[in-house]
Structure formats: structure tokens, C-alpha cells
Amino acid sequence: MTVQIVTSNAAEIPETICKVPINELVICLPAVMGKKPPKPTPDCCTVLRKADTQCMCNQKSELGKFGISPAAAMNLPKQCEIDVPRGC
């Protein structure tokens, strides 16, 4: 199911999001999809540490169209112990 969502929207997704290549961000998809996503894996957290967190905050309203829960996505930095800008 995850692969279908990513593939079906591939034409709309840029090569990188917030300074992280899409092919690396894919590892975090299980932690942001579905009603009760699992906690992010250590590998996911490693990828997220490369991201521009302010950019991620600015993009949260766009996540739903890719099947990603904005609430779950915005919770990832906290779960990975990554600082985010205030008001994010």
C-alpha cells in the first residue's frame, strides 16, 4: 500500500524535500501513515536529522495529499529527539 501511494504521486513529488532526498525519506513512511503508526525507526531518525526542520514545518499542510498524517509527521522530531522551531 505504501509503495502504491508513493508511486501514484511520484510525478508530484520533487527529488528532495527540505534538503533530504525522497529515497531516504521513504524509510519514515510507516511512522506517518495510518491511524496508529509505529514509532520511527533509528534509521528514520537518522534521516530526519538531515532535514531542514523549519522547512518541514512549512510543508505540513501539504502532507495529507500524499497519504501522510500531518500530526504524525510533526510528532516525528519529538520522537527522534530533534529540536524544532517554536510554533511548529
PALODO-673401 format. One line per 8 residues: number of its first residue (from 1); their letters; for each residue x, y, z of N, C-alpha, C, O, CB. Coordinates in pm, 1 decimal, padded with zeros to 6 digits, always signed. Glycine has a CB too. Example, Ala and Ser with C-alpha at 12.3 -4.5 7.8 and 13.67 -1.06 7.14 Angstrom:
BEGIN
1	AS	+01319.0:-00569.0:+00780.0:+01230.0:-00450.0:+00780.0:+01320.0:-00330.0:+00780.0:+01423.6:-00331.9:+00846.5:+01130.8:-00447.3:+00904.6 ~ +01285.0:-00225.0:+00708.0:+01367.0:-00106.0:+00714.0:+01290.0:+00003.0:+00787.0:+01340.9:+00113.8:+00803.9:+01408.4:-00059.8:+00572.5
//
This chain:
BEGIN
1	MTVQIVTS	+00082.1:-00118.8:+00000.0:+00000.0:+00000.0:+00000.0:+00086.6:+00125.2:+00000.0:+00059.3:+00218.9:-00075.1:-00093.4:-00000.2:+00119.9 ~ +00189.0:+00128.3:+00081.9:+00276.6:+00244.4:+00088.6:+00343.2:+00270.2:-00045.5:+00351.8:+00384.8:-00089.5:+00381.9:+00225.3:+00196.6 ~ +00389.6:+00166.3:-00109.6:+00456.4:+00181.5:-00237.6:+00361.4:+00239.3:-00340.6:+00401.5:+00322.6:-00421.9:+00511.7:+00047.9:-00285.6 ~ +00235.5:+00196.3:-00338.6:+00137.6:+00248.1:-00432.6:+00116.8:+00397.5:-00413.4:+00108.4:+00471.7:-00511.3:+00005.7:+00174.3:-00417.5 ~ +00108.4:+00441.7:-00291.3:+00086.3:+00583.7:-00264.3:+00204.3:+00665.1:-00315.1:+00185.7:+00767.0:-00381.6:+00064.9:+00608.3:-00113.4 ~ +00323.7:+00621.3:-00284.5:+00442.0:+00693.7:-00328.8:+00451.1:+00692.1:-00480.1:+00480.4:+00794.9:-00541.2:+00568.6:+00633.6:-00267.2 ~ +00426.5:+00577.1:-00541.7:+00435.5:+00564.6:-00685.8:+00327.9:+00644.5:-00756.4:+00355.7:+00710.1:-00856.8:+00426.5:+00420.1:-00725.9 ~ +00206.1:+00640.4:-00706.1:+00097.4:+00710.1:-00773.8:+00113.1:+00860.6:-00769.6:+00058.4:+00931.0:-00854.5:-00033.9:+00671.7:-00712.7
9	NAAEIPET	+00186.6:+00910.7:-00672.4:+00208.9:+01053.7:-00662.3:+00349.3:+01094.0:-00705.4:+00390.5:+01207.8:-00682.7:+00183.8:+01099.3:-00521.6 ~ +00422.2:+01003.7:-00766.1:+00562.6:+01028.2:-00799.1:+00581.2:+01150.5:-00887.7:+00680.5:+01221.7:-00873.0:+00621.4:+00907.1:-00867.2 ~ +00489.4:+01176.6:-00978.6:+00504.0:+01291.4:-01067.8:+00493.1:+01423.2:-00991.7:+00544.1:+01525.2:-01037.9:+00398.8:+01286.2:-01178.0 ~ +00427.9:+01422.4:-00876.8:+00407.4:+01543.3:-00799.6:+00515.6:+01566.1:-00694.7:+00522.0:+01674.7:-00637.0:+00273.7:+01538.5:-00733.5 ~ +00599.4:+01468.7:-00668.5:+00697.0:+01476.9:-00561.1:+00832.8:+01517.8:-00617.2:+00881.5:+01456.3:-00712.1:+00707.2:+01342.5:-00486.6 ~ +00894.5:+01621.1:-00559.2:+01028.3:+01658.8:-00604.6:+01132.4:+01555.7:-00560.1:+01101.7:+01465.5:-00482.1:+01065.4:+01798.3:-00551.2 ~ +01254.5:+01569.4:-00609.4:+01361.0:+01476.2:-00573.5:+01400.0:+01486.5:-00426.7:+01438.0:+01386.8:-00365.3:+01482.3:+01500.6:-00660.1 ~ +01391.1:+01605.6:-00370.7:+01422.4:+01624.8:-00229.6:+01309.6:+01702.5:-00162.7:+01238.5:+01779.7:-00226.9:+01557.6:+01698.6:-00212.4
17	ICKVPINE	+01295.4:+01680.6:-00035.5:+01202.3:+01758.1:+00045.4:+01281.7:+01807.5:+00165.6:+01335.9:+01728.6:+00243.0:+01075.6:+01672.7:+00089.1 ~ +01287.4:+01937.6:+00179.3:+01355.0:+02000.4:+00293.3:+01498.0:+01949.9:+00311.1:+01541.4:+01917.8:+00421.7:+01276.0:+01975.6:+00420.6 ~ +01569.2:+01943.8:+00199.7:+01711.0:+01907.4:+00194.8:+01739.5:+01758.7:+00214.3:+01854.5:+01719.3:+00233.8:+01784.6:+01984.0:+00298.4 ~ +01635.3:+01676.5:+00209.0:+01655.2:+01531.9:+00223.6:+01601.5:+01462.4:+00097.7:+01487.9:+01487.4:+00057.5:+01583.5:+01477.3:+00353.3 ~ +01682.1:+01375.8:+00035.5:+01634.4:+01302.7:-00082.2:+01512.5:+01215.7:-00049.2:+01505.7:+01151.6:+00055.7:+01747.1:+01215.2:-00139.1 ~ +01418.3:+01216.0:-00140.7:+01295.3:+01137.8:-00123.3:+01326.6:+00991.6:-00095.8:+01263.3:+00929.9:-00010.1:+01206.4:+01149.5:-00247.3 ~ +01423.6:+00935.5:-00167.6:+01453.1:+00793.5:-00149.0:+01501.3:+00763.6:-00007.3:+01495.9:+00648.4:+00035.7:+01557.8:+00748.1:-00249.9 ~ +01548.3:+00864.2:+00065.9:+01585.5:+00844.0:+00205.4:+01464.9:+00862.7:+00297.6:+01451.1:+00791.8:+00397.3:+01698.0:+00940.4:+00244.9
25	LVICLPAV	+01378.6:+00957.4:+00264.5:+01260.9:+00983.4:+00348.2:+01161.2:+00867.6:+00348.0:+01083.8:+00851.6:+00442.4:+01191.4:+01109.4:+00301.3 ~ +01163.6:+00787.9:+00242.9:+01070.2:+00675.1:+00231.7:+01079.1:+00584.1:+00353.5:+00979.8:+00522.2:+00391.7:+01098.4:+00594.5:+00104.0 ~ +01194.4:+00575.3:+00413.7:+01212.7:+00488.7:+00530.5:+01123.0:+00532.2:+00647.3:+01094.3:+00452.4:+00736.5:+01360.1:+00489.5:+00574.3 ~ +01079.5:+00657.2:+00646.6:+00995.3:+00708.6:+00755.3:+00845.5:+00691.7:+00729.0:+00764.8:+00717.0:+00818.5:+01025.6:+00854.7:+00778.3 ~ +00807.2:+00650.4:+00610.7:+00664.4:+00640.1:+00578.4:+00582.0:+00557.9:+00676.8:+00472.9:+00601.5:+00713.4:+00649.3:+00581.3:+00443.3 ~ +00628.4:+00441.6:+00721.5:+00545.0:+00365.3:+00815.3:+00510.3:+00445.4:+00942.3:+00404.4:+00424.3:+01001.4:+00616.5:+00235.9:+00854.2 ~ +00597.6:+00535.4:+00983.6:+00576.5:+00611.5:+01106.9:+00481.6:+00729.7:+01090.3:+00449.3:+00797.0:+01188.1:+00708.2:+00661.1:+01158.4 ~ +00436.5:+00755.7:+00967.3:+00347.7:+00870.1:+00944.1:+00220.2:+00833.5:+00868.1:+00145.5:+00921.8:+00825.9:+00421.8:+00977.0:+00868.1
33	MGKKPPKP	+00195.3:+00704.0:+00850.7:+00077.4:+00662.8:+00775.0:-00012.0:+00573.4:+00859.9:+00035.4:+00498.6:+00945.4:+00118.5:+00590.1:+00646.2 ~ -00140.5:+00582.7:+00834.9:-00236.8:+00500.3:+00906.4:-00285.2:+00565.5:+01034.1:-00237.5:+00671.8:+01073.8:-00176.8:+00366.8:+00937.8 ~ -00380.7:+00500.0:+01097.6:-00441.8:+00555.9:+01218.5:-00352.2:+00546.2:+01341.2:-00353.4:+00635.5:+01425.8:-00571.6:+00486.1:+01246.6 ~ -00275.2:+00439.5:+01351.6:-00184.8:+00420.9:+01465.6:-00046.6:+00381.5:+01414.0:-00006.4:+00265.5:+01423.2:-00240.0:+00312.5:+01564.0 ~ +00024.9:+00479.0:+01360.1:+00156.9:+00443.2:+01306.1:+00255.1:+00404.6:+01416.3:+00245.3:+00453.2:+01529.0:+00214.1:+00559.5:+01225.0 ~ +00349.6:+00317.2:+01383.3:+00451.1:+00278.3:+01481.8:+00549.1:+00393.6:+01504.3:+00550.9:+00490.7:+01428.6:+00527.0:+00151.0:+01435.1 ~ +00629.2:+00381.6:+01607.7:+00732.8:+00481.2:+01633.8:+00834.2:+00477.8:+01520.1:+00851.4:+00374.8:+01454.9:+00802.2:+00455.6:+01771.0 ~ +00901.1:+00590.3:+01496.3:+01003.7:+00590.4:+01390.7:+01120.8:+00500.5:+01428.6:+01155.5:+00486.2:+01545.8:+01054.0:+00733.6:+01364.1
41	TPDCCTVL	+01179.1:+00441.8:+01328.6:+01296.5:+00356.6:+01349.7:+01420.1:+00445.0:+01370.0:+01418.2:+00563.0:+01335.1:+01317.3:+00259.0:+01228.7 ~ +01525.8:+00389.3:+01425.4:+01651.1:+00466.1:+01436.1:+01699.4:+00517.6:+01299.6:+01752.6:+00628.3:+01290.1:+01760.4:+00379.1:+01499.9 ~ +01680.8:+00437.4:+01194.9:+01720.8:+00481.6:+01060.7:+01639.1:+00601.5:+01014.9:+01692.4:+00693.5:+00952.8:+01705.8:+00367.2:+00960.3 ~ +01510.7:+00600.6:+01045.3:+01424.6:+00714.4:+01012.9:+01475.1:+00839.1:+01085.6:+01485.3:+00945.8:+01025.2:+01276.5:+00684.7:+01051.2 ~ +01506.1:+00826.9:+01211.6:+01554.3:+00941.0:+01289.8:+01685.4:+00994.8:+01233.6:+01707.0:+01116.0:+01231.7:+01572.6:+00901.2:+01436.8 ~ +01771.6:+00907.1:+01188.4:+01897.7:+00949.8:+01126.8:+01869.9:+01034.3:+01003.5:+01933.9:+01137.5:+00983.0:+01984.7:+00827.8:+01089.5 ~ +01775.3:+00991.4:+00921.7:+01738.0:+01066.6:+00801.9:+01679.2:+01202.2:+00841.2:+01714.2:+01304.4:+00782.3:+01636.7:+00986.5:+00716.4 ~ +01591.4:+01203.2:+00939.0:+01526.8:+01328.8:+00978.9:+01626.1:+01431.0:+01033.8:+01602.7:+01551.4:+01023.3:+01420.0:+01301.2:+01083.2
49	RKADTQCM	+01733.3:+01386.0:+01090.3:+01834.3:+01479.7:+01142.9:+01899.2:+01561.4:+01031.4:+01957.5:+01666.5:+01058.0:+01942.5:+01403.2:+01220.4 ~ +01889.8:+01514.7:+00907.9:+01944.6:+01587.2:+00793.2:+01849.2:+01695.9:+00743.4:+01890.1:+01784.9:+00668.9:+01975.8:+01490.0:+00680.0 ~ +01722.9:+01688.8:+00784.0:+01619.9:+01776.7:+00729.4:+01625.8:+01917.5:+00786.5:+01671.0:+01939.4:+00898.9:+01484.3:+01718.2:+00755.1 ~ +01579.3:+02011.3:+00706.9:+01559.3:+02149.1:+00749.5:+01425.7:+02151.7:+00823.0:+01320.2:+02146.2:+00759.8:+01561.8:+02250.6:+00626.9 ~ +01429.3:+02160.0:+00955.9:+01305.8:+02147.0:+01034.7:+01208.0:+02262.0:+01010.9:+01086.8:+02240.9:+01015.3:+01339.6:+02139.6:+01182.5 ~ +01257.3:+02381.4:+00986.1:+01165.7:+02492.2:+00955.9:+01092.5:+02464.5:+00825.5:+00972.8:+02490.9:+00814.4:+01242.4:+02626.8:+00947.3 ~ +01163.0:+02412.2:+00728.6:+01101.5:+02374.7:+00601.5:+00994.1:+02268.7:+00624.0:+00885.0:+02277.0:+00567.6:+01207.9:+02323.0:+00502.6 ~ +01025.6:+02169.0:+00706.9:+00927.1:+02063.6:+00735.5:+00800.6:+02123.4:+00797.2:+00689.3:+02084.2:+00762.1:+00987.5:+01956.9:+00830.5
57	CNQKSELG	+00817.9:+02217.1:+00887.9:+00702.1:+02283.5:+00949.3:+00619.3:+02355.1:+00843.8:+00496.4:+02349.6:+00846.1:+00747.6:+02383.3:+01057.6 ~ +00686.8:+02421.9:+00751.7:+00617.6:+02496.1:+00646.5:+00543.0:+02404.2:+00550.9:+00445.4:+02446.9:+00489.2:+00716.4:+02580.7:+00569.2 ~ +00585.7:+02281.0:+00537.3:+00525.9:+02186.6:+00442.9:+00414.7:+02100.6:+00502.4:+00350.8:+02024.8:+00429.4:+00632.1:+02097.6:+00388.2 ~ +00390.1:+02110.3:+00632.2:+00296.7:+02016.9:+00695.9:+00156.9:+02020.0:+00635.7:+00088.8:+01917.4:+00635.2:+00287.6:+02046.9:+00842.6 ~ +00112.5:+02133.4:+00585.5:-00022.4:+02139.4:+00527.1:-00031.5:+02062.0:+00395.5:-00141.9:+02030.5:+00351.2:-00063.1:+02285.0:+00504.0 ~ +00079.7:+02031.1:+00333.2:+00082.3:+01958.3:+00206.1:+00086.7:+01807.0:+00223.7:+00063.6:+01733.6:+00127.6:+00200.8:+02002.2:+00124.8 ~ +00115.2:+01759.8:+00342.2:+00139.5:+01617.5:+00363.3:+00018.3:+01528.8:+00338.6:+00032.3:+01417.8:+00287.1:+00187.5:+01596.1:+00501.9 ~ -00099.3:+01575.9:+00374.2:-00221.1:+01494.9:+00360.3:-00246.2:+01446.1:+00219.2:-00298.8:+01336.3:+00200.6:-00339.2:+01573.3:+00405.8
65	KFGISPAA	-00209.5:+01525.7:+00118.7:-00236.3:+01483.4:-00019.2:-00148.8:+01366.5:-00063.0:-00171.7:+01307.9:-00168.9:-00215.7:+01599.7:-00113.7 ~ -00048.8:+01332.2:+00018.0:+00036.2:+01217.6:-00011.1:+00005.3:+01099.6:+00080.8:+00080.6:+01002.2:+00084.8:+00182.7:+01256.6:+00001.7 ~ -00105.2:+01108.3:+00154.6:-00143.8:+00999.6:+00243.7:-00067.9:+00999.0:+00374.7:-00068.7:+00899.7:+00447.6:-00124.0:+00869.3:+00175.2 ~ -00002.2:+01110.1:+00404.6:+00077.6:+01122.3:+00527.0:-00000.7:+01201.2:+00630.3:-00056.7:+01306.3:+00599.4:+00214.3:+01190.4:+00498.5 ~ -00004.7:+01151.6:+00751.2:-00071.9:+01221.6:+00859.9:+00014.5:+01339.4:+00904.8:+00124.7:+01318.2:+00955.2:-00100.5:+01125.4:+00978.9 ~ -00033.5:+01464.4:+00887.4:+00044.7:+01579.0:+00933.1:+00075.5:+01572.7:+01082.8:+00185.5:+01608.7:+01124.8:-00029.2:+01707.6:+00901.6 ~ -00020.0:+01527.3:+01163.0:+00002.0:+01518.0:+01307.8:+00113.9:+01418.5:+01338.2:+00201.5:+01446.7:+01420.0:-00128.4:+01475.8:+01380.2 ~ +00111.3:+01303.4:+01273.2:+00216.1:+01202.9:+01295.4:+00351.2:+01255.2:+01246.9:+00453.2:+01234.2:+01312.4:+00181.0:+01070.4:+01223.0
73	AMNLPKQC	+00351.8:+01323.4:+01132.3:+00476.4:+01376.6:+01078.5:+00536.6:+01481.7:+01171.8:+00658.2:+01485.7:+01191.0:+00452.7:+01436.7:+00939.9 ~ +00452.4:+01565.7:+01229.0:+00502.1:+01670.6:+01317.4:+00544.4:+01615.0:+01453.3:+00612.7:+01682.8:+01530.2:+00395.7:+01778.0:+01336.0 ~ +00503.9:+01492.2:+01482.4:+00544.1:+01427.3:+01606.7:+00680.0:+01355.9:+01592.6:+00745.1:+01326.0:+01692.7:+00436.3:+01327.2:+01650.1 ~ +00721.5:+01329.4:+01469.8:+00847.3:+01257.7:+01447.7:+00968.6:+01326.5:+01510.7:+01047.9:+01259.4:+01576.8:+00870.7:+01241.5:+01299.9 ~ +00986.0:+01456.9:+01493.0:+01104.2:+01518.5:+01554.7:+01109.8:+01496.8:+01706.3:+01216.7:+01469.7:+01761.0:+01106.2:+01667.7:+01524.7 ~ +00997.4:+01508.4:+01773.0:+00994.2:+01485.8:+01918.0:+01033.7:+01341.5:+01949.4:+01113.3:+01316.4:+02039.9:+00853.4:+01517.1:+01975.5 ~ +00977.4:+01247.5:+01874.2:+01009.3:+01106.6:+01897.0:+01155.6:+01075.7:+01868.6:+01213.1:+00984.3:+01927.8:+00920.9:+01018.5:+01810.8 ~ +01215.5:+01152.1:+01777.9:+01355.6:+01130.8:+01742.2:+01450.0:+01224.3:+01819.4:+01570.4:+01227.9:+01794.0:+01374.4:+01150.8:+01592.1
81	EIDVPRGC	+01393.0:+01299.2:+01913.2:+01470.2:+01393.2:+01993.2:+01544.3:+01494.6:+01907.2:+01663.9:+01518.2:+01924.4:+01568.3:+01318.6:+02080.1 ~ +01469.7:+01554.3:+01813.6:+01522.1:+01658.0:+01724.4:+01452.1:+01788.6:+01760.1:+01329.7:+01792.6:+01772.2:+01500.3:+01620.9:+01572.1 ~ +01528.8:+01893.7:+01776.7:+01470.5:+02023.9:+01807.3:+01398.6:+02079.5:+01684.8:+01444.7:+02064.4:+01571.7:+01579.2:+02122.3:+01855.2 ~ +01285.1:+02143.9:+01709.6:+01209.2:+02209.8:+01604.3:+01187.4:+02356.1:+01642.4:+01189.6:+02391.0:+01760.4:+01073.4:+02137.9:+01580.2 ~ +01166.5:+02440.8:+01542.7:+01142.2:+02581.7:+01573.4:+01013.2:+02599.9:+01654.6:+00919.6:+02520.8:+01642.9:+01134.8:+02663.6:+01443.6 ~ +01010.3:+02704.4:+01736.0:+00890.4:+02733.0:+01813.4:+00773.3:+02758.1:+01718.9:+00790.4:+02813.0:+01610.0:+00912.6:+02854.5:+01906.4 ~ +00655.8:+02717.7:+01761.8:+00535.8:+02739.2:+01682.8:+00515.9:+02639.8:+01571.1:+00423.0:+02653.1:+01491.5:+00538.2:+02874.0:+01626.3 ~ +00601.5:+02541.2:+01564.4:+00592.0:+02442.1:+01458.2:+00484.2:+02340.4:+01491.8:+00460.4:+02247.8:+01414.3:+00727.3:+02372.2:+01436.4
//
